[in-house]
Amino acid sequence: MNCRVIYCAFALVLNAACGAMAEPASAPPKTEISKRKSKVAATSAEIKIDWTRFQTENLTIQNFSSGKGDVRSTYPIFLQTIYTRLLDWEPRVQPLVQGAGESANADCRLSFSSSDLKTEVAEVSQFQKDKPECVFKEGASEALGLKKLLQALSVHFDVSDAKRFRKVIFKLKTENDQPILVRGLLGLHDDKVARPLVIMRLGVHGNVDEFLAERYIGKAAYEDFDYNILVLENLTSHGYLVKDNPITFAGVEEGLHTFQILQMLKQKNSILGALITDVHLFGISLGAHGVFVTTMMDEANQNYLKSVTAYCPMINLHETMNYHSKTSFSEAGVDLWNRMRLRALPDRVEELQHTEWYKTAFDFTPRFMPAILDYLDRTQKRPAIRIQQDVNWPKGFLKHLETSESFFELNNFWPFFENNKTPLLIVTTPNDPLVPVDLNADLILQKKQNGRFEKTEVLELDRGVHCALPVEYQWSFIVDLLKAQWR
């Protein structure tokens, strides 16, 4: 069996992006992290945010930050401790060019000659070819190892300080007037200065009490750009499923959730909205599926979004789920991990208690996720969230929501997708066992994907797997790449 497949399976079991298997540059001394922690602690002591001002009928501000208070997680606590306490590393202190002086490193930065997204994508592609020493980490393509694998989940970004970060709950409604409770993590610098806000949609199982694989994006937004952040859980998270919310996931439901949350934030007289200038939407992997729905809904209405970015996005749900249903060692590992992570589902759905999931360990045939998808395809033919009557709908989309006959049909929204206002950047890495590019983003490049992509550009990075960028790429390049949209 191919060793790379085995490592990929293990990466999936850890909820890691397999790009972490590449050899990163040596982690900085712990003293560097200690200095930064001391600086953050000093700054935090000066922060006095009146969080109660932001509370509304539909927004609850909790007294706790990530991993504190009402913790809803199925991730092994010892692994989280290893990632965030023992192996945490600061990517920012790595030199751009090993042994180079400050002036050489200062010139080793990606810059853009235009604000046109197509031009920016072309310049990034050329920069990778012209200055690989400024883009890639030294030794990143060398031998693989578990230590390197874990570093993708161990980028240092402390979100445990309740003075700066608070868990929040948005209250939405179903068609039957039942609550839908969506958890988030809100990070503010203060409550006086208006700043851009980055709304992040997490990948599969993404949970604000964990926030591991995607935290490097949050770190860049909050620390390097000085933006505020709002991290929203994936609908496959334990935090969502244990709150007796409707059992569903994927683009339509999650995208409509984000659209309504965006409207809440930007509504007139919103105290929290007064702290928001531009809004940037970011999604990764499964969490990116819904950002396309949010984008087309926002464009049909107030067009609040300044930019949308999708890293290694799920685009074609049915085809990708079929790909993951095949019999193989890696897919069996994923299925068994999903059984543990989605433990709330069998407690709520009686038929999922009889999947004989344990047999997967012997014959490598996924059973649990196929059973969930079959259940959803029969029972979730419409969105669970209440359909808004006071908004504009993209042509044909509302009828699609009202007449869909299956879960997979519902989530094939592409015939109605239009992106003709907001710059939308899709970023892919060459090897992606989680979201195969040939079933997803490549179809946009080949102009074979349904939908209108007038303002969409696809950037194909030269290295990495499933957008685990900090292990392969220089931190300066990661930040500069985000500047293509966040400026």
Secondary structure, DSSP 8 states (H G I E B T S, - for coil): --HHHHHHHHHHHTT--GGGGS-------HHHHHHHHHHHHHHHHH----GGGG-BTTEEE-S--TTSSS----S-HHHHHIIIIIS-B-GGGS-SSTT--HHHHHH-----S-S-HHHHHHHHHHHHHH-HHHHB-TTTTS---HHHHHHTT-B------TTTEEEEEEEEEBTTS-EEEEEEEEE-S-SSS-EEEEEEE--TT--TTT--TTHHHHHIIIIIS--EEEEE--TTSHHHHTTT--S--SHHHHHHHHHHHHHHHHSTT-TTGGGEEEEEEEEEGGGGHHHHHHHHHHHTTT--EEEEEEES----HHHHHHHTTS--HHHHHHHHHHHHHTTHHHHH-GGGGGS-GGGHHHH----HHHHHHHHHHHH--S-SB---SSS---TTHHHHHHH--SHHHHT--GGG-B-SSS-EEEEE-SB-SSS-GGGTHHHHHTT-SSSB-TTEEEEE-SS-BTT-HHHHB-HHHHHHHHHTT--
